[in-house]
Amino acid sequence: MATATQTPQAPATPQAPETTNQTSERTDYTVGYKLKEIKKDGSIGADLAEKEATFFEIGTEAEALLVKGYVDQKAYAPSFTVTVSIPRAKNYAGIKEICPDEEEAAANFNRGAKQKANNRLAAKLTAIDEDGNLLFDPAGSDKDGTPYLSNGVLDMTSEIASPSRRKVLTEEEKLDRFLEQFPEATRNMMKQAYLASRQAPGA
């Protein structure tokens, strides 16, 4: 009587982890109307005839709370919320996946590069010492001895190519940035309300 034999199975080859060339950044927004009617007592009314379409980011607790305060003051009437996803390339391949058109990809790069160069330039030209004196000297040089100017021109290429140090904002810094879009009186009121809520029991 023949005996059936089983051929041993080769162990499964582990699959390599899937690599991706891009990721995405999601943010929640509220969309509605900023109400502009001013009452005689100085308060802002809710007459939708005096309205302006607008939207606010509500990605953090601070932002959501501040928008709620704006709604409570009848200065904003929300219509809907939407989650927005913006792709972020991890490398050159990711850039090509997101934007196959090379000219448009170059235009996107140039806009970002110009913004980065302008930010670095502002920091460089307006840096001051403890006495308030400007630190930048056109006749000076970097730490490695390279003159700041070449043929009388400050070249920002190295600043564009150098790594960015992304600052992680505190909740209060995010709050201050968010409040920049509001009138001063509203900013003060909403910041006080937010800080009071953070100090409340259970906050």
C-alpha positions in Angstrom: 0.0 0.0 0.0 1.5 3.3 -1.1 2.0 5.9 1.5 1.1 9.5 0.6 3.9 11.9 1.2 3.5 15.7 1.6 5.9 18.0 0.1 7.1 20.5 2.7 5.9 24.0 2.0 8.5 26.7 1.8 8.2 29.3 4.5 6.3 32.4 3.4 8.5 35.2 2.3 7.8 38.2 4.5 6.5 41.1 2.5 8.7 44.2 2.6 6.9 47.1 4.3 5.2 49.3 1.7 7.1 52.4 1.1 5.3 55.7 0.2 6.7 58.8 -1.3 4.0 61.1 0.1 1.9 61.7 3.1 -1.0 64.1 3.8 -1.9 66.7 6.3 -5.5 66.9 7.4 -7.2 69.9 8.9 -10.8 70.7 10.0 -12.4 74.0 9.0 -15.7 75.7 9.8 -17.2 77.6 6.9 -19.9 80.3 7.3 -20.4 84.0 7.6 -18.8 86.8 9.6 -21.6 89.1 10.7 -20.7 92.7 10.4 -23.7 94.7 11.7 -22.7 96.8 14.7 -25.5 97.7 17.3 -25.7 101.0 19.0 -24.3 99.5 22.2 -21.2 98.3 20.3 -22.2 94.7 20.1 -22.2 92.8 16.8 -25.7 91.7 15.6 -26.9 88.7 13.7 -28.4 90.4 10.6 -27.4 88.1 7.8 -27.9 91.0 5.3 -24.6 92.3 6.7 -22.4 89.2 6.2 -19.1 88.2 4.7 -18.3 84.6 3.7 -15.3 83.3 5.7 -13.8 80.2 7.2 -11.7 79.3 10.2 -9.3 76.4 11.1 -10.6 74.4 14.0 -7.8 71.8 14.2 -7.0 72.4 17.8 -9.0 72.7 21.0 -8.0 76.4 21.3 -9.2 77.2 17.8 -12.5 75.4 18.2 -13.1 77.1 21.5 -12.4 80.6 20.1 -14.7 80.0 17.2 -17.4 79.0 19.7 -16.8 82.3 21.5 -17.2 84.1 18.2 -20.5 82.3 17.6 -21.7 83.1 21.1 -21.0 86.8 20.4 -23.2 86.5 17.3 -20.2 87.6 15.2 -20.0 84.4 13.2 -22.7 82.1 11.8 -21.3 78.6 10.8 -22.8 76.8 7.9 -20.8 73.5 7.7 -17.5 71.9 8.6 -15.1 70.2 6.2 -12.0 68.2 6.6 -9.3 69.1 4.1 -6.4 66.9 3.1 -3.3 68.4 1.5 -0.6 66.1 0.2 3.0 66.4 1.3 5.9 64.9 -0.7 8.6 63.0 1.2 11.0 63.0 -1.7 11.5 63.8 -5.4 9.4 60.8 -6.4 6.5 62.1 -4.2 6.7 65.5 -5.8 6.3 63.8 -9.3 3.4 61.7 -8.0 1.5 64.7 -6.7 2.4 67.0 -9.6 3.4 65.2 -12.8 3.6 68.5 -14.7 7.3 69.4 -14.4 6.7 73.2 -15.0 4.0 73.3 -12.4 6.1 71.3 -9.9 8.9 73.8 -10.5 6.5 76.7 -9.9 5.4 75.1 -6.7 9.0 74.7 -5.6 9.8 78.3 -6.5 6.9 79.7 -4.5 8.0 77.7 -1.4 11.7 78.5 -1.9 10.9 82.2 -2.2 8.9 82.2 1.0 11.7 80.3 2.8 14.3 82.7 1.5 12.3 85.7 2.5 11.8 84.3 6.0 15.5 83.7 6.4 16.4 87.1 4.9 14.1 88.9 7.3 15.7 87.0 10.3 19.2 87.8 9.0 18.7 91.5 8.2 16.7 92.4 11.3 18.7 90.4 14.0 19.8 92.8 16.8 22.1 92.5 19.8 21.0 93.2 23.4 21.5 96.9 22.8 19.3 97.0 19.8 22.0 97.3 17.2 21.8 95.5 13.9 24.0 92.4 13.8 24.3 92.0 10.0 27.3 93.7 8.4 27.4 93.7 4.6 31.2 93.7 4.8 31.2 90.7 7.3 31.4 87.0 6.7 29.9 83.6 7.9 31.5 81.5 10.6 33.5 79.7 8.0 34.9 83.0 6.6 32.8 83.2 3.5 31.9 86.8 2.8 28.2 87.6 3.1 28.2 89.4 -0.2 29.6 88.1 -3.5 30.1 90.9 -6.1 27.9 93.1 -3.9 25.0 90.6 -3.8 23.7 88.5 -0.9 23.0 85.1 -2.4 20.2 83.1 -0.6 20.8 79.8 -2.4 22.5 78.2 0.6 19.6 79.3 2.8 17.0 77.6 0.5 19.1 74.3 0.5 19.8 74.3 4.3 17.4 72.1 6.5 14.4 73.9 8.0 13.9 73.7 11.7 10.2 73.5 12.2 9.2 75.1 15.4 6.6 73.3 17.5 4.1 75.9 18.7 2.7 75.9 22.2 -1.1 76.1 22.6 -0.9 79.7 23.5 1.3 80.5 20.5 -1.2 78.8 18.3 -3.9 80.8 20.0 -2.1 84.1 19.3 -1.6 83.2 15.7 -5.2 82.3 15.3 -6.4 85.5 16.9 -4.5 87.7 14.4 -7.4 87.6 12.1 -9.8 89.2 14.6 -10.3 92.8 15.7 -8.3 93.8 18.8 -11.3 94.0 21.1 -12.5 90.6 20.0 -8.9 89.1 20.4 -8.7 90.3 24.0 -12.2 89.0 24.9 -11.6 85.6 23.3 -8.2 85.1 24.8 -9.4 85.9 28.3 -12.3 83.4 27.8 -9.9 80.8 26.6 -7.4 81.3 29.4 -10.3 81.2 31.9 -11.5 77.9 30.5 -8.0 76.4 30.9 -8.0 77.4 34.5 -11.4 76.0 35.3 -11.6 72.8 37.3 -11.4 69.7 35.1 -9.9 71.7 32.2 
